[in-house]
Amino acid sequence: MKPIALPFIFILIAVHACFAQQETVASPAKHPVYPVTYPDLEVLKKAVAPLMQQSVKAVMDQVPKASGIFYTGCPHCHGGAQNMNVLNWKPGMGAAVRCNYCSMTFPNSQFPDDHETVIIAPSGARQVYRYYEDSSGHQYYFEAHAWYDQWVWIRSMAEKLAQLWYATKDNAYGDRAAVITGRFAQVFPDYAVRYDYPHARVQFFPADQRWPYKGLTPYRGAKWYWWGYGDIATDLANVFDVLSSGYNWKRMDAFTGTGTDKRIARDLLRLGYDFTAANPEAYSNMSPGMYAGMIRVGRILGDPSMVHEAVKRFNAFFSKGFFADGWWKEGTTSYHNQTIGSLMAVAAALKEYTDPADWKEDRLNNPDLTKASPLYGKALRVRNEAVLPNGRALPINDTWGFSQGKKTDSTHSRLWPALGNAAIGTGSGINQVLLNLNWSGNYGHSHYDNGSILFYAAGQELLSDIGYTHSKYRGWTIHTASHNTVVIDQQNQNEGTTEHPATGRLLFYDDQNPHVKIADLDASPAYAAAAVYRRKLIMVHAGAGFDYVIDRFEVSGGQEHDWFLHGMCEQEGTLQTSVALEQPVETLVPAWGGRKAPKTQYDTHPKQFHAYAYLRDVKKGTAAPSWTATWNYDSAGLRTHILSQPGTEVFRFRSPSVRPAKEDDNKLNNYMRNGIMQRHSGSASVFIAVHEPFRKTPWIESVKAEGNTLIITYRLNGKRTLDRIHLGAAEIRVVSSAGWNYASGNAYRGTVQSVVHEGAQWSALLDRQVPAVDYIRLDLPDGGTYYGAVAAVRGNRVILKDDPGFALDEKGRVQFYTFPQKKQEGKLRYTLFTPDSK
């Protein structure tokens, strides 16, 4: 095949002149700037032993001359997911790679490197990117992926060698660390900028071209890493820092030429910084990692301008990226934890820094970035609190379901009103229960799951949310139908935008009563067709280890309402229903939906890949007025008592649980979970259920309805108890024969006169005096709500426990100073509930 010539020749004189000017502002740094830490020296020596057996020149030759390609899948078995970590290279394999799933080595006669792209680099060097292309046009860069893995490996070796030199001052180690770093400084200016993305054709851009790149969003063109955020060579900056504490750089003259240390500073570290900083600031979840690199390189090079640029971005980051309750804007525990972890690294990188004496602008004198914003501390608390009792990160939106942390000793309710999520909980030890309700908007990495629940009890996540995946079944995991909520007319909920994120509205919330905890949600922004889309959840604590949930979902709008309930992801278990579900159903995919099998994570459009196509072994029947569905697992179970409207159809099915496949596309069909779906046709539907978790056997004797009152009968410790739950339009009341009562109260409503911030205290001044309450609902002009916990009430002044993230400007408009930093026209109103409300 005729090669494609991409002339990348450019003139370096002007660029080097620019670098020389920048270097004049640098002040010599005392090296090592950062403390040198390392494991046992014998462990380090063992790791670098293969390189110690090679000459310095041979070690230098291990540095790839061209930038590698990360996302390369296996054309033979198509294992793994996202073309990520599928092929593997190890020292001694040359230009070959091996599949981690089928063990085939590439390239080979079946999958040859018979295509190539030729690049003429700025130095005039000829870089050849060979690849195999399948019949669909997908490219496989075997050799370039070997370069990528080699790039990762040789950099890690450089750090280990530098650590050994520092500990021993043996130049045999120092020479090899220096030659690797110096060689990278030689070839990095020639490294092509490339677009390296899963399942997409690789694009190359000139090695001297900085942002923008035609057709690409910021940071998607990368010169060093596969993403522009990582184009600062932080690890090699560490090597440079260590060696600059006393290594004789003239030892490199015979290998990488004179002035190797200056070339590293200019052509690797500073050039990488300049390429990265050329991208516009996006305040994304990847940004803090870039800030840490800026600070580290700036301190090592003695350039405070780099440090100040990172600190400026860091200080602006919180209000642009975090809700007032401390959640990262994307509403996913995984990305929240990643972001706050990276912010911690930024603070650590700046620790004990003071500007040099000749720095003339605003000075930094050993600043503590952890105190730069109160949102920092809130974000840390969210990381610790957004977990299930078993330690798993709360798997909402794009959160990895296998993220595992420390188990909790007790569970307490958490309300995150700015994000739009409530984790209602109680219990300690083995009796912890948590019911999660999500209504967060779409600000990236979200799912179509407004009003969905997950339920943890009896030591298991009994009603699961799959969470995140890069597998080809991603379309299933983000679709409304894979969540425990209601689908209208077989369509996804609205996608939402930054301007109209489809965030739900919390109408009522109470977690203060020891027996009853309630969340009442208007999730109608999720569907344009929904006049009503409202879920009311009441968790009743009958005794230690005995809790049940009343679940009422009311829907109006559209023609068909499908109520989904999905069991555990970790175990398929068994599902039994008290109504006969025996009639096979070929498919539930509507006529307009697609039944194509997905091949990548991007195959998500319902007209081609409808979510109902993932439902397997579907069988249907007719609902009874009262019936049950029971999931049984190894050590726990869930029985759901269902009160169905006349004419309701019931379907049982198996669907991919995804998590246990561990991101291997070839194993997705090996793991299923059991689910049910109720379908009610007509303009309005009401779905009522009572979820009863158990360890060995169910314990509720009966569930009956008398009008709007549910009667739950159960026997504990030999004593029969009867709970009467009245679901009124204006008030919820619970009367238990165990001797306790609950009333949600009716509503006070009015107008907020002002929102006052004094020190660390926030108050809402209302239009009249109000009684003592635990919560106040602030009703925003755009129809949204902020449900704030109350610290005290003093006449018409309601003191909030936390910062609501907004204030009223001089014209009475709501202005958010935390994310999403919007302004809303109209009056700010309030609603509060007390048992004696009028």
Solvent accessible surface area in square Angstrom, and as a share of the most:
residue,aa,sasa,rsa
1,M,146,0.65
2,K,171,0.73
3,P,56,0.35
4,I,83,0.42
5,A,74,0.58
6,L,47,0.24
7,P,106,0.67
8,F,10,0.04
9,I,120,0.61
10,F,36,0.15
11,I,133,0.67
12,L,58,0.29
13,I,137,0.70
14,A,71,0.55
15,V,38,0.22
16,H,59,0.26
17,A,52,0.40
18,C,60,0.36
19,F,3,0.01
20,A,53,0.41
21,Q,130,0.58
22,Q,57,0.25
23,E,68,0.31
24,T,111,0.65
25,V,79,0.45
26,A,31,0.24
27,S,17,0.11
28,P,138,0.87
29,A,27,0.21
30,K,187,0.79
31,H,44,0.20
32,P,38,0.24
33,V,33,0.19
34,Y,26,0.10
35,P,116,0.73
36,V,29,0.17
37,T,107,0.62
38,Y,84,0.32
39,P,77,0.48
40,D,85,0.44
41,L,56,0.28
42,E,113,0.51
43,V,89,0.51
44,L,3,0.02
45,K,71,0.30
46,K,166,0.70
47,A,36,0.28
48,V,1,0.00
49,A,37,0.29
50,P,70,0.44
51,L,0,0.00
52,M,54,0.24
53,Q,154,0.68
54,Q,56,0.25
55,S,65,0.42
56,V,22,0.13
57,K,101,0.43
58,A,35,0.27
59,V,0,0.00
60,M,14,0.06
61,D,80,0.41
62,Q,44,0.20
63,V,4,0.03
64,P,9,0.05
65,K,136,0.58
66,A,5,0.04
67,S,3,0.02
68,G,5,0.05
69,I,1,0.00
70,F,20,0.08
71,Y,20,0.08
72,T,2,0.01
73,G,3,0.02
74,C,2,0.01
75,P,12,0.08
76,H,86,0.38
77,C,29,0.18
78,H,105,0.47
79,G,6,0.06
80,G,1,0.01
81,A,8,0.06
82,Q,17,0.08
83,N,17,0.09
84,M,58,0.26
85,N,96,0.49
86,V,1,0.00
87,L,5,0.02
88,N,45,0.23
89,W,16,0.06
90,K,121,0.51
91,P,69,0.43
92,G,83,0.80
93,M,36,0.16
94,G,52,0.50
95,A,47,0.37
96,A,25,0.19
97,V,0,0.00
98,R,105,0.38
99,C,3,0.02
100,N,83,0.43
101,Y,93,0.35
102,C,41,0.25
103,S,75,0.48
104,M,46,0.20
105,T,51,0.30
106,F,0,0.00
107,P,53,0.33
108,N,46,0.24
109,S,114,0.74
110,Q,111,0.49
111,F,16,0.07
112,P,46,0.29
113,D,33,0.17
114,D,77,0.40
115,H,43,0.19
116,E,41,0.18
117,T,10,0.06
118,V,5,0.03
119,I,0,0.00
120,I,45,0.23
121,A,0,0.00
122,P,12,0.07
123,S,81,0.52
124,G,44,0.42
125,A,47,0.36
126,R,145,0.53
127,Q,11,0.05
128,V,20,0.12
129,Y,0,0.00
130,R,95,0.35
131,Y,6,0.02
132,Y,34,0.13
133,E,47,0.21
134,D,34,0.18
135,S,129,0.83
136,S,97,0.63
137,G,22,0.21
138,H,40,0.18
139,Q,19,0.09
140,Y,9,0.03
141,Y,5,0.02
142,F,0,0.00
143,E,26,0.12
144,A,1,0.01
145,H,3,0.01
146,A,1,0.01
147,W,44,0.15
148,Y,12,0.05
149,D,28,0.14
150,Q,28,0.12
151,W,10,0.04
152,V,65,0.38
153,W,45,0.16
154,I,0,0.00
155,R,29,0.11
156,S,39,0.25
157,M,15,0.06
158,A,0,0.00
159,E,47,0.21
160,K,60,0.25
161,L,0,0.00
162,A,1,0.01
163,Q,38,0.17
164,L,0,0.00
165,W,6,0.02
166,Y,68,0.26
167,A,38,0.30
168,T,55,0.32
169,K,111,0.47
170,D,64,0.33
171,N,52,0.27
172,A,37,0.29
173,Y,24,0.09
174,G,0,0.00
175,D,14,0.07
176,R,26,0.10
177,A,0,0.00
178,A,0,0.00
179,V,0,0.00
180,I,0,0.00
181,T,0,0.00
182,G,0,0.00
183,R,49,0.18
184,F,0,0.00
185,A,0,0.00
186,Q,61,0.27
187,V,10,0.06
188,F,1,0.00
189,P,20,0.12
190,D,15,0.08
191,Y,2,0.01
192,A,0,0.00
193,V,1,0.00
194,R,1,0.00
195,Y,32,0.12
196,D,3,0.02
197,Y,58,0.22
198,P,3,0.02
199,H,54,0.24
200,A,37,0.29
201,R,117,0.43
202,V,20,0.12
203,Q,76,0.34
204,F,28,0.11
205,F,22,0.09
206,P,42,0.26
207,A,1,0.01
208,D,52,0.27
209,Q,55,0.24
210,R,79,0.29
211,W,62,0.22
212,P,90,0.57
213,Y,8,0.03
214,K,185,0.78
215,G,82,0.79
216,L,21,0.10
217,T,92,0.53
218,P,43,0.27
219,Y,1,0.00
220,R,48,0.17
221,G,4,0.04
222,A,0,0.00
223,K,1,0.01
224,W,8,0.03
225,Y,63,0.24
226,W,33,0.12
227,W,46,0.16
228,G,1,0.01
229,Y,16,0.06
230,G,25,0.24
231,D,5,0.03
232,I,12,0.06
233,A,1,0.00
234,T,41,0.24
235,D,27,0.14
236,L,0,0.00
237,A,0,0.00
238,N,38,0.20
239,V,1,0.00
240,F,17,0.07
241,D,3,0.01
242,V,13,0.07
243,L,0,0.00
244,S,31,0.20
245,S,37,0.24
246,G,58,0.56
247,Y,12,0.05
248,N,85,0.43
249,W,30,0.10
250,K,151,0.64
251,R,100,0.37
252,M,0,0.00
253,D,54,0.28
254,A,94,0.73
255,F,70,0.29
256,T,3,0.02
257,G,27,0.26
258,T,103,0.60
259,G,32,0.31
260,T,1,0.01
261,D,37,0.19
262,K,138,0.58
263,R,52,0.19
264,I,0,0.00
265,A,19,0.15
266,R,59,0.21
267,D,9,0.05
268,L,1,0.00
269,L,0,0.00
270,R,8,0.03
271,L,10,0.05
272,G,0,0.00
273,Y,23,0.09
274,D,15,0.08
275,F,10,0.04
276,T,0,0.00
277,A,28,0.22
278,A,39,0.30
279,N,7,0.03
280,P,61,0.39
281,E,45,0.20
282,A,48,0.37
283,Y,42,0.16
284,S,29,0.18
285,N,12,0.06
286,M,46,0.20
287,S,0,0.00
288,P,0,0.00
289,G,41,0.39
290,M,3,0.01
291,Y,0,0.00
292,A,16,0.12
293,G,4,0.04
294,M,0,0.00
295,I,0,0.00
296,R,58,0.21
297,V,0,0.00
298,G,0,0.00
299,R,30,0.11
300,I,1,0.01
301,L,20,0.10
302,G,11,0.11
303,D,3,0.02
304,P,4,0.03
305,S,49,0.31
306,M,2,0.01
307,V,1,0.00
308,H,37,0.17
309,E,43,0.19
310,A,0,0.00
311,V,10,0.06
312,K,125,0.53
313,R,20,0.07
314,F,0,0.00
315,N,81,0.42
316,A,31,0.24
317,F,0,0.00
318,F,3,0.01
319,S,34,0.22
320,K,78,0.33
321,G,0,0.00
322,F,0,0.00
323,F,10,0.04
324,A,2,0.01
325,D,16,0.08
326,G,0,0.00
327,W,0,0.00
328,W,0,0.00
329,K,35,0.15
330,E,18,0.08
331,G,1,0.01
332,T,0,0.00
333,T,1,0.00
334,S,19,0.12
335,Y,31,0.12
336,H,0,0.00
337,N,44,0.23
338,Q,65,0.29
339,T,0,0.00
340,I,0,0.00
341,G,29,0.28
342,S,25,0.16
343,L,0,0.00
344,M,73,0.33
345,A,49,0.38
346,V,0,0.00
347,A,13,0.10
348,A,64,0.50
349,A,3,0.03
350,L,0,0.00
351,K,135,0.57
352,E,127,0.57
353,Y,18,0.07
354,T,65,0.38
355,D,5,0.03
356,P,36,0.22
357,A,99,0.77
358,D,85,0.44
359,W,34,0.12
360,K,174,0.74
361,E,118,0.53
362,D,124,0.64
363,R,116,0.42
364,L,25,0.12
365,N,116,0.59
366,N,87,0.44
367,P,34,0.21
368,D,72,0.37
369,L,8,0.04
370,T,52,0.30
371,K,165,0.70
372,A,50,0.39
373,S,19,0.12
374,P,107,0.67
375,L,12,0.06
376,Y,8,0.03
377,G,27,0.26
378,K,19,0.08
379,A,0,0.00
380,L,45,0.22
381,R,127,0.46
382,V,2,0.01
383,R,78,0.28
384,N,100,0.51
385,E,50,0.23
386,A,1,0.00
387,V,27,0.16
388,L,0,0.00
389,P,8,0.05
390,N,26,0.13
391,G,1,0.01
392,R,22,0.08
393,A,6,0.05
394,L,1,0.01
395,P,0,0.00
396,I,2,0.01
397,N,1,0.00
398,D,0,0.00
399,T,0,0.00
400,W,50,0.17
401,G,2,0.02
402,F,116,0.48
403,S,34,0.22
404,Q,111,0.49
405,G,45,0.43
406,K,178,0.75
407,K,143,0.61
408,T,39,0.23
409,D,121,0.63
410,S,42,0.27
411,T,13,0.07
412,H,105,0.47
413,S,23,0.15
414,R,77,0.28
415,L,30,0.15
416,W,12,0.04
417,P,20,0.13
418,A,24,0.19
419,L,2,0.01
420,G,0,0.00
421,N,0,0.00
422,A,0,0.00
423,A,2,0.02
424,I,0,0.00
425,G,2,0.02
426,T,21,0.12
427,G,25,0.24
428,S,66,0.43
429,G,45,0.43
430,I,127,0.65
431,N,44,0.22
432,Q,9,0.04
433,V,5,0.03
434,L,8,0.04
435,L,0,0.00
436,N,2,0.01
437,L,0,0.00
438,N,2,0.01
439,W,7,0.02
440,S,13,0.08
441,G,6,0.06
442,N,32,0.16
443,Y,34,0.13
444,G,29,0.28
445,H,54,0.24
446,S,22,0.14
447,H,13,0.06
448,Y,45,0.17
449,D,3,0.02
450,N,7,0.04
451,G,0,0.00
452,S,5,0.04
453,I,5,0.02
454,L,2,0.01
455,F,1,0.00
456,Y,11,0.04
457,A,1,0.01
458,A,13,0.10
459,G,32,0.31
460,Q,41,0.18
461,E,3,0.01
462,L,1,0.01
463,L,0,0.00
464,S,0,0.00
465,D,7,0.04
466,I,3,0.01
467,G,0,0.00
468,Y,12,0.05
469,T,0,0.00
470,H,28,0.13
471,S,0,0.00
472,K,50,0.21
473,Y,11,0.04
474,R,39,0.14
475,G,7,0.06
476,W,0,0.00
477,T,1,0.00
478,I,23,0.12
479,H,4,0.02
480,T,0,0.00
481,A,0,0.00
482,S,2,0.01
483,H,3,0.02
484,N,1,0.00
485,T,0,0.00
486,V,0,0.00
487,V,0,0.00
488,I,3,0.02
489,D,36,0.18
490,Q,15,0.07
491,Q,92,0.41
492,N,31,0.16
493,Q,7,0.03
494,N,60,0.31
495,E,114,0.51
496,G,15,0.14
497,T,80,0.46
498,T,82,0.48
499,E,119,0.53
500,H,143,0.64
501,P,19,0.12
502,A,18,0.14
503,T,44,0.25
504,G,5,0.05
505,R,71,0.26
506,L,3,0.02
507,L,39,0.19
508,F,18,0.08
509,Y,3,0.01
510,D,25,0.13
511,D,20,0.10
512,Q,101,0.45
513,N,34,0.17
514,P,93,0.59
515,H,52,0.23
516,V,0,0.00
517,K,22,0.09
518,I,0,0.00
519,A,0,0.00
520,D,6,0.03
521,L,0,0.00
522,D,24,0.12
523,A,0,0.00
524,S,17,0.11
525,P,33,0.21
526,A,1,0.01
527,Y,12,0.05
528,A,96,0.74
529,A,60,0.46
530,A,14,0.11
531,A,81,0.63
532,V,49,0.28
533,Y,0,0.00
534,R,72,0.26
535,R,0,0.00
536,K,15,0.06
537,L,0,0.00
538,I,1,0.01
539,M,4,0.02
540,V,0,0.00
541,H,44,0.20
542,A,27,0.21
543,G,20,0.19
544,A,73,0.57
545,G,34,0.32
546,F,73,0.31
547,D,2,0.01
548,Y,0,0.00
549,V,0,0.00
550,I,0,0.00
551,D,0,0.00
552,R,53,0.19
553,F,0,0.00
554,E,53,0.24
555,V,0,0.00
556,S,30,0.19
557,G,15,0.15
558,G,19,0.18
559,Q,119,0.53
560,E,49,0.22
561,H,0,0.00
562,D,0,0.00
563,W,1,0.00
564,F,0,0.00
565,L,0,0.00
566,H,0,0.00
567,G,0,0.00
568,M,2,0.01
569,C,1,0.01
570,E,74,0.33
571,Q,44,0.19
572,E,57,0.26
573,G,33,0.32
574,T,78,0.46
575,L,9,0.05
576,Q,115,0.51
577,T,31,0.18
578,S,77,0.49
579,V,18,0.10
580,A,71,0.55
581,L,11,0.06
582,E,132,0.59
583,Q,104,0.46
584,P,104,0.65
585,V,29,0.17
586,E,160,0.72
587,T,38,0.22
588,L,16,0.08
589,V,13,0.07
590,P,21,0.13
591,A,116,0.90
592,W,99,0.35
593,G,14,0.13
594,G,9,0.09
595,R,143,0.52
596,K,114,0.48
597,A,81,0.63
598,P,13,0.08
599,K,165,0.70
600,T,27,0.16
601,Q,10,0.04
602,Y,95,0.36
603,D,29,0.15
604,T,44,0.25
605,H,101,0.45
606,P,26,0.16
607,K,132,0.56
608,Q,84,0.37
609,F,20,0.08
610,H,0,0.00
611,A,1,0.00
612,Y,2,0.01
613,A,36,0.28
614,Y,7,0.03
615,L,13,0.06
616,R,70,0.25
617,D,90,0.46
618,V,9,0.05
619,K,84,0.36
620,K,52,0.22
621,G,18,0.17
622,T,100,0.58
623,A,16,0.13
624,A,33,0.26
625,P,112,0.70
626,S,66,0.43
627,W,6,0.02
628,T,33,0.19
629,A,0,0.00
630,T,18,0.10
631,W,0,0.00
632,N,53,0.27
633,Y,24,0.09
634,D,131,0.68
635,S,60,0.39
636,A,3,0.03
637,G,0,0.00
638,L,0,0.00
639,R,48,0.18
640,T,0,0.00
641,H,13,0.06
642,I,0,0.00
643,L,25,0.12
644,S,17,0.11
645,Q,57,0.25
646,P,126,0.79
647,G,67,0.65
648,T,3,0.02
649,E,59,0.26
650,V,0,0.00
651,F,4,0.02
652,R,61,0.22
653,F,3,0.01
654,R,81,0.29
655,S,0,0.00
656,P,0,0.00
657,S,0,0.00
658,V,4,0.02
659,R,21,0.08
660,P,31,0.19
661,A,2,0.01
662,K,154,0.65
663,E,39,0.17
664,D,8,0.04
665,D,19,0.10
666,N,82,0.42
667,K,95,0.40
668,L,1,0.01
669,N,88,0.45
670,N,102,0.52
671,Y,84,0.32
672,M,11,0.05
673,R,0,0.00
674,N,10,0.05
675,G,0,0.00
676,I,0,0.00
677,M,0,0.00
678,Q,1,0.01
679,R,29,0.11
680,H,22,0.10
681,S,64,0.41
682,G,27,0.26
683,S,74,0.48
684,A,56,0.44
685,S,0,0.00
686,V,38,0.22
687,F,5,0.02
688,I,33,0.17
689,A,0,0.00
690,V,0,0.00
691,H,0,0.00
692,E,0,0.00
693,P,8,0.05
694,F,10,0.04
695,R,96,0.35
696,K,183,0.78
697,T,98,0.57
698,P,50,0.32
699,W,26,0.09
700,I,4,0.02
701,E,82,0.37
702,S,34,0.22
703,V,13,0.07
704,K,125,0.53
705,A,55,0.43
706,E,100,0.45
707,G,76,0.73
708,N,91,0.46
709,T,18,0.10
710,L,4,0.02
711,I,15,0.08
712,I,0,0.00
713,T,16,0.09
714,Y,4,0.01
715,R,103,0.38
716,L,28,0.14
717,N,164,0.84
718,G,60,0.58
719,K,125,0.53
720,R,128,0.47
721,T,11,0.06
722,L,66,0.33
723,D,0,0.00
724,R,97,0.35
725,I,0,0.00
726,H,51,0.23
727,L,13,0.06
728,G,10,0.09
729,A,106,0.82
730,A,73,0.56
731,E,28,0.12
732,I,8,0.04
733,R,104,0.38
734,V,0,0.00
735,V,76,0.43
736,S,5,0.03
737,S,71,0.46
738,A,55,0.42
739,G,70,0.67
740,W,33,0.12
741,N,105,0.54
742,Y,18,0.07
743,A,38,0.29
744,S,11,0.07
745,G,0,0.00
746,N,56,0.29
747,A,20,0.16
748,Y,32,0.12
749,R,147,0.54
750,G,14,0.13
751,T,28,0.16
752,V,6,0.04
753,Q,106,0.47
754,S,33,0.22
755,V,20,0.11
756,V,43,0.25
757,H,110,0.49
758,E,99,0.45
759,G,69,0.67
760,A,92,0.71
761,Q,67,0.30
762,W,35,0.12
763,S,1,0.00
764,A,0,0.00
765,L,53,0.27
766,L,1,0.01
767,D,67,0.35
768,R,107,0.39
769,Q,141,0.63
770,V,14,0.08
771,P,43,0.27
772,A,86,0.67
773,V,19,0.11
774,D,76,0.39
775,Y,28,0.11
776,I,0,0.00
777,R,24,0.09
778,L,1,0.00
779,D,28,0.15
780,L,21,0.10
781,P,39,0.24
782,D,93,0.48
783,G,34,0.32
784,G,18,0.18
785,T,25,0.15
786,Y,14,0.05
787,Y,6,0.02
788,G,3,0.03
789,A,32,0.25
790,V,9,0.05
791,A,59,0.46
792,A,34,0.26
793,V,34,0.19
794,R,148,0.54
795,G,31,0.30
796,N,59,0.30
797,R,60,0.22
798,V,0,0.00
799,I,6,0.03
800,L,7,0.03
801,K,135,0.57
802,D,51,0.27
803,D,17,0.09
804,P,1,0.01
805,G,0,0.00
806,F,1,0.00
807,A,33,0.26
808,L,35,0.18
809,D,32,0.17
810,E,151,0.68
811,K,147,0.62
812,G,34,0.33
813,R,48,0.18
814,V,0,0.00
815,Q,57,0.25
816,F,26,0.11
817,Y,85,0.32
818,T,7,0.04
819,F,21,0.09
820,P,31,0.19
821,Q,74,0.33
822,K,48,0.20
823,K,98,0.42
824,Q,22,0.10
825,E,119,0.53
826,G,42,0.40
827,K,130,0.55
828,L,2,0.01
829,R,121,0.44
830,Y,1,0.00
831,T,0,0.00
832,L,1,0.00
833,F,40,0.17
834,T,6,0.04
835,P,102,0.64
836,D,97,0.50
837,S,12,0.08
838,K,208,0.88
